[in-house]
């Protein structure tokens, strides 16, 4: 999962952080879902629940599998599980420049709530994060 994150994200999750999300008691409330074949992980989603809200922290799909609906499958699976356990709102943030992720989220009922100015580091300095949410 860490190699996927490093390959496709400008702010990748480290192996240590991903392991904590999967295993460590300090990260209680985190859920990690993967799409995999018999021998490799193709993509994953990490989210955390606090009471009746969830924050999506990362959705990543191996570059050679992007555009095949795996991100959609991961997000839909996570949203179904969130609804099943009584979550009423899902939050996330996305780089303003990440058009494909923004389209994915908008297709799935997310709308823009606000902006975090200069939030993400990038090659040209910093870029804004769009705050998005969906009522479940």
C-alpha positions as CSV (number, residue, x, y, z in Angstrom):
1,X,0.0,0.0,0.0
2,X,2.8,2.4,0.8
3,X,4.4,1.9,-2.7
4,X,1.0,2.7,-4.3
5,X,0.6,5.8,-2.2
6,X,4.2,6.9,-3.0
7,X,3.6,6.4,-6.7
8,X,0.3,8.2,-7.1
9,X,0.1,10.8,-4.3
10,X,2.0,14.1,-3.9
11,X,1.5,13.6,-0.1
12,X,1.9,9.8,0.3
13,X,1.2,7.9,3.5
14,X,4.3,6.2,4.9
15,X,4.5,2.5,5.5
16,X,4.6,3.2,9.2
17,X,1.4,5.3,9.1
18,X,-0.4,2.7,7.0
19,X,0.6,-0.1,9.4
20,X,-0.7,2.0,12.3
21,X,-4.0,2.5,10.5
22,X,-4.2,-1.3,10.0
23,X,-2.9,-2.5,13.3
24,X,-2.1,0.0,16.0
25,X,-4.5,0.6,18.9
26,X,-3.6,4.3,18.8
27,X,-5.4,4.6,15.5
28,X,-8.7,3.2,16.8
29,X,-11.6,4.0,14.5
30,X,-9.5,3.7,11.3
31,X,-10.7,1.3,8.6
32,X,-8.6,0.1,5.7
33,X,-10.2,-1.6,2.7
34,X,-8.2,-3.0,-0.2
35,X,-8.8,-4.3,-3.7
36,X,-6.4,-7.1,-4.5
37,X,-5.6,-9.9,-6.8
38,X,-4.1,-13.2,-5.5
39,X,-0.6,-11.6,-5.5
40,X,-0.9,-7.8,-5.2
41,X,-2.9,-4.9,-3.8
42,X,-4.4,-2.8,-6.6
43,X,-5.8,0.0,-4.4
44,X,-7.0,1.0,-1.0
45,X,-9.0,3.4,1.0
46,X,-8.3,4.6,4.6
47,X,-11.0,6.3,6.6
48,X,-11.7,7.1,10.3
49,X,-14.9,7.2,12.2
50,X,-15.7,9.6,15.1
51,X,-19.2,9.1,16.4
52,X,-21.5,9.5,13.4
53,X,-19.0,11.1,11.0
54,X,-16.2,9.6,8.9
55,X,-13.2,11.3,7.3
56,X,-11.7,9.7,4.3
57,X,-7.9,10.1,4.6
58,X,-6.7,8.4,1.4
59,X,-7.9,6.6,-1.7
60,X,-5.2,5.3,-3.9
61,X,-5.2,3.0,-6.9
62,X,-2.1,1.6,-8.6
63,X,-1.3,3.8,-11.6
64,X,-1.7,1.1,-14.2
65,X,-5.2,0.2,-12.9
66,X,-6.5,3.8,-12.7
67,X,-9.5,4.6,-14.9
68,X,-11.0,1.1,-14.5
69,X,-13.5,1.9,-11.8
70,X,-11.4,0.7,-8.8
71,X,-11.5,4.1,-7.0
72,X,-15.3,4.1,-7.5
73,X,-15.5,0.6,-6.1
74,X,-13.4,1.4,-3.1
75,X,-15.4,4.6,-2.4
76,X,-18.8,2.9,-2.8
77,X,-17.8,0.0,-0.6
78,X,-16.7,2.4,2.1
79,X,-19.8,4.5,1.8
80,X,-22.0,1.4,2.0
81,X,-20.3,0.3,5.2
82,X,-20.5,3.7,6.7
83,X,-24.3,3.8,6.1
84,X,-24.6,0.3,7.5
85,X,-23.0,1.3,10.8
86,X,-25.0,4.5,11.2
87,X,-22.6,7.2,9.9
88,X,-24.6,10.3,8.7
89,X,-21.8,12.4,7.1
90,X,-18.6,11.7,5.3
91,X,-15.9,14.4,5.0
92,X,-12.7,14.6,3.0
93,X,-10.2,17.0,1.5
94,X,-8.8,17.0,-2.0
95,X,-6.1,18.9,-3.8
96,X,-7.7,21.6,-5.9
97,X,-5.7,20.4,-8.9
98,X,-6.9,16.7,-8.6
99,X,-9.7,16.8,-11.2
100,X,-10.2,13.1,-11.4
101,X,-10.7,12.7,-7.6
102,X,-13.0,15.7,-7.6
103,X,-15.1,14.2,-10.3
104,X,-15.2,10.8,-8.4
105,X,-16.4,12.5,-5.3
106,X,-18.9,14.7,-7.0
107,X,-20.4,11.7,-8.8
108,X,-20.9,10.1,-5.4
109,X,-22.8,13.0,-3.8
110,X,-20.0,15.1,-2.3
111,X,-20.1,18.8,-2.6
112,X,-17.5,21.5,-1.8
113,X,-17.9,23.1,1.7
114,X,-14.9,25.3,1.7
115,X,-11.2,25.7,1.1
116,X,-8.0,25.4,3.1
117,X,-5.7,27.9,1.5
118,X,-2.1,26.8,0.8
119,X,-2.7,23.5,2.6
120,X,-0.8,21.0,0.4
121,X,2.9,21.3,-0.6
122,X,3.5,21.1,-4.3
123,X,6.3,21.7,-6.8
124,X,5.4,25.4,-7.1
125,X,5.0,26.0,-3.4
126,X,1.6,25.2,-2.0
127,X,-1.9,24.5,-3.2
128,X,-5.4,24.8,-1.8
129,X,-7.3,21.8,-0.4
130,X,-11.0,21.7,-1.1
131,X,-13.1,20.5,1.8
132,X,-15.9,18.2,0.6
133,X,-18.7,16.3,2.4
134,X,-21.7,14.1,1.7
135,X,-24.7,13.4,3.8
136,X,-25.2,9.7,4.1
